[in-house]
Amino acid sequence: MTVLCLLETEPGGGAIDASMRALAVAGELAGSAGEELAAAWFGPQEAVPKEALTDSGVVQAWAIGSDRLAGYAPLAWARALSGLASGAGSPGGAASAVVAAATDRGNEVLAHLGAITGLPMAANCVSAARTGPGEVRLVRQRWAGSLLEDAVLEAPLALLTVAADAVSPDAVGGAGDRGTAGLVVERYEPELADSDLDVTAAVSAERRTGVSLASARVVVGGGRGVGGPEGFAVLEDLAGLLGGVVGVSRVVTSEGWRPHRQQVGQTGTKITPELYLACGISGAIQHMAGCQGAKTIVAINTDAGAPIVAKADYAVIGNLHDVIPALVAALKARSVG
């Protein structure tokens, strides 16, 4: 038996950070049952990140694809995982669990897989361990991460998604140092019906460039205090200098200043950067649910009593329109010097 983990890919190649964290939890689950860890990747076989997978303890990897499968197709992806989980073409036999990151895609694909198999799916897990045949004990986040639920999932095939902040970056990888020679990478072509491809998604050229919000190591956030669409130019400058991306609060997307894909929060993207620089953001509980996985939070706000100031590791009490341009100028001067 194996534990199969779905890996999502970065626009420029490689697995996203959230998937590598999910892989760490999948490895713990496999270890608790004495099973092997396998990974599934939608893309070319030569692009499979062998070294990263080997370091995480993966012994079997599948590059999934076919002439009909291009881009993201949630039901088709779930159909392919169903085939692999049943042991189709796998020397390791059937899977006891399928694990994915609790991203939009991970949750959607595993929900489809649950519908296909008629099995329950547990979302936003932070740990999982096999306690008996068909039984997994898990801890998962509820109410936007404000509490943890200790539960038992009973199913012949456990379907789990892993919360973005479940595993620290330091815990990713390091499960083995065997070199890539022991990793078996094979191609898998799923049998798909026309209906499996009714819903597909294409990624625009704009979305292919740069670092994604979910995996960025630095996020510069902007809220109502930015003042309007034009106020984000200086935040874009700062994010570029720091090698990061811009994120926003819900009110910014509600006002139409920035697209929803940049929203950080309970109804947006959960982020886990090394640094989150929150500018002009009050810090409502829904927003904090999306950024609580950040290693360091720095708040820039004119209101010393703003909720985010109390949650931040560091705070600058001042006008972001004065602070950010000064910071940008200092960074540019340092790079020139």
C-alpha positions, 0 to 999 in steps of 0.5 A, spaced: 500 500 500 502 507 498 500 514 500 499 518 494 500 525 494 498 530 489 503 535 487 501 542 484 506 546 480 509 553 479 508 557 473 516 556 472 516 549 474 517 545 480 512 544 486 508 549 489 510 550 497 503 548 499 504 541 496 511 540 499 508 541 506 502 536 504 507 531 502 511 532 509 504 530 512 503 525 507 510 522 509 508 522 516 501 518 515 505 513 510 510 512 516 505 511 521 502 505 517 509 502 514 507 504 507 511 507 502 510 514 499 508 516 492 507 522 488 502 524 482 504 530 478 500 533 472 505 534 467 511 532 463 515 526 466 522 530 465 519 535 469 518 531 475 522 534 481 526 528 483 531 531 488 525 534 492 521 528 492 527 524 494 529 528 500 521 528 502 522 520 502 518 519 495 519 512 492 514 512 486 512 518 482 507 518 477 507 524 471 500 524 469 498 526 462 495 525 455 493 528 448 486 530 451 489 533 458 492 540 457 491 544 463 487 544 469 481 540 468 478 538 476 474 532 474 479 529 469 484 530 475 480 526 480 479 521 475 486 520 474 487 520 481 482 515 482 485 510 477 492 511 480 489 510 487 486 503 485 493 501 483 492 501 476 499 500 473 502 501 480 507 496 482 506 498 489 499 496 489 493 500 491 493 507 495 490 507 502 490 515 502 490 520 497 493 527 500 493 534 497 494 541 499 488 545 501 489 550 495 483 551 491 485 546 486 487 541 491 480 541 495 476 541 488 480 535 486 479 531 492 472 533 492 471 530 485 475 524 488 470 523 494 464 524 489 467 519 484 469 514 490 463 515 494 468 516 500 468 522 505 474 528 504 477 531 510 479 538 509 485 543 512 488 537 516 494 539 520 496 532 522 494 525 520 496 518 523 494 511 521 491 507 527 488 501 524 485 498 518 481 503 514 482 508 520 486 515 520 486 519 526 487 526 524 487 533 527 484 539 522 483 546 522 476 549 523 472 556 523 478 559 519 483 556 523 481 559 530 480 552 533 483 545 532 478 538 531 481 531 533 477 526 529 477 519 526 476 518 519 473 511 517 474 509 510 478 504 505 481 510 502 482 516 506 482 523 502 485 529 506 487 536 504 493 539 508 492 546 511 497 551 508 500 553 515 500 545 517 508 544 516 513 549 517 518 550 512 524 547 516 520 541 516 519 540 509 524 535 505 530 531 509 526 525 510 532 521 506 538 522 503 538 516 498 540 520 491 535 520 486 537 513 483 532 510 488 526 514 485 522 510 480 518 515 475 513 513 470 508 515 466 500 514 467 495 516 461 488 516 464 482 513 461 478 519 460 470 520 458 468 526 454 464 529 460 471 529 464 473 534 460 467 539 460 470 543 465 477 546 463 481 552 465 487 555 462 492 560 465 493 566 462 500 569 460 499 574 465 498 569 471 504 565 468 509 570 470 512 571 477 511 568 483 504 565 486 501 569 492 500 562 495 508 560 495 511 567 495 516 568 501 515 575 501 508 578 501 506 586 501 499 587 503 495 593 502 488 595 505 483 600 505 489 605 507 492 605 500 487 610 498 485 607 491 488 603 485 493 608 484 496 607 491 498 600 489 504 602 484 509 604 490 507 597 493 508 593 487 515 597 487 517 594 494 514 587 492 519 587 486 525 590 490 524 584 495 522 579 490 515 578 493 508 579 490 502 584 492 496 581 496 490 585 498 485 585 504 477 583 502 475 591 502 480 592 496 477 587 492 470 589 494 472 596 491 474 593 485 481 596 486 485 589 485 483 582 482 480 577 487 486 573 486 490 577 490 486 577 496 489 574 502 484 572 507 479 566 509 475 567 503 481 569 499 488 565 499 492 563 505 499 565 505 505 562 509 511 567 507 517 569 511 515 576 511 508 579 510 508 587 510 501 589 511 500 596 509 494 600 511 490 594 513 486 594 519 486 586 520 479 583 521 479 576 523 477 574 516 484 577 514 488 574 519 486 567 518 489 568 511 496 571 514 497 567 520 501 562 517 506 568 516 513 567 519 514 574 521 508 580 520 510 587 520 504 592 520 504 599 517 498 603 520 496 610 522 492 607 528 496 604 533 490 600 536 488 597 529 487 589 531 493 587 526 498 591 530 497 587 536 498 581 532 504 583 528 511 581 530 513 589 529 509 595 527 511 602 524 506 607 526 505 612 521 502 613 514 504 608 509 505 614 503 511 616 507 513 610 510 513 605 503 516 611 499 522 612 504 523 604 504 523 603 497 528 609 496 533 606 501 533 599 498 534 602 491 540 606 494 543 600 497 542 596 491 546 601 487 551 602 493 
